[in-house]
Amino acid sequence: MKRIAILGGGSWGTALALVLSRSRQHHEISMWVHDAALATEIEATRENNKYLPGFKLTEQVRVTHELNIAMKEASIVVGAMPSANAREIYSAAASHAAAGAILVSATKGLEPATHLRTSEVIEQCVPAELSARVAVLSGPSFAQEVAHGDPTAVVIASRDANLASELQEEFATRNFRLYTNDDLLGVELAGAMKNVIAIAAGASQGLGVGANALAALITRGLAEMSRLAVALGARPETLSGLAGLGDLVLTCTGSLSRNRKVGIELGKGRALNEILSAMHSVAEGIGTAAALLKLARENKIEMPITEQVDLILQGHKKPADAIRGIMERPLRRE
């Protein structure tokens, strides 16, 4: 039995606590929650009514607001926090990490201020001996379905193949299947980029422009995701796998997608601040679009859908005009 610390008490952190408590390895799990009152409530009721209601935590999951208690003797630390909070949390957690601990990022996004991937943020926050033991969990996985125990296939990526294989065995359940991958860059970029495309897909649905437009956005979205990822050193096949195409399709079409919901409401004409005020959870694509555009411009890569999404989010363009802007681009080969 291994001790696992989960840093983050939102819907994804809670879902991971549930699925890992069902692992064949019978883990002891500690979930750290930033909000002290929420941590106390979840521990008492065994349910996260704010972020993932309807699912009872098993007795092997303990909930705490104290980071040192959550991290104590944990051999695996899973980060399930928003990308904007990753640096602060990993910096605080570093001094409590056990020797030889494995750090697993389950965050899909780029750090807004630096445009770094979460694994790069981790490497800047923890001692060198821990930065070599970093992995990323990604792929098509709505928290609610994972918590319910619906069949799910994801990717566990690390530059260390043995480390990825170890985590694959530790995390697997009957309905939670993991594939290993050593393309850490590609997996993380795909997880960040698909959220932006999902906002565009949602906006097209909010405008009511039809299934043709949705199919085109998903397909051309994957093309621009692949262009940037490959230019930065990722493998093309990663973008056509679960972390790329799989997660893109889910996030652009699934009713549980937060980024898609934001896009739908934007397409209906609602203001972004009004949409965000009604949301408990973070839609990572909102903070990622500008970061991706900066990376694209630095590498001279065209990302027309991402560019239009950023213009919408900045309030410089209406969704209908953005769709028109994409359709009126110069004709070219596919």
QUIRA-V253653 format. One line per field, one symbol per residue. phi: phi as a letter, one per 40 degrees, with the letter a starting at -180 (. if undefined). A space follows every 50 residues. Layout:
# QUIRA-V253653
phi->???
This chain:
# QUIRA-V253653
phi->.bcbbbchbcccccccdcccccdccfccbbbcbcccccdccccccgaccc bacgbcccccbbbacccccccdgccbbbcbbcccbccccccccdcbcccg ccbbcbcbibcdcbgccccccdccbbddccccbbbbbahcacdcccccgc dabbbbbacccccccccdccccbcbbbbbcabcddccccccccccccccc cccccccgchcdccccccccccccdcdccccchccdcccccccbddcccc ccbccccccccdcdcccchcccccccccbcccccccccdcccccccccbf bcbcccccccccccgcacdccccccccccdcacc
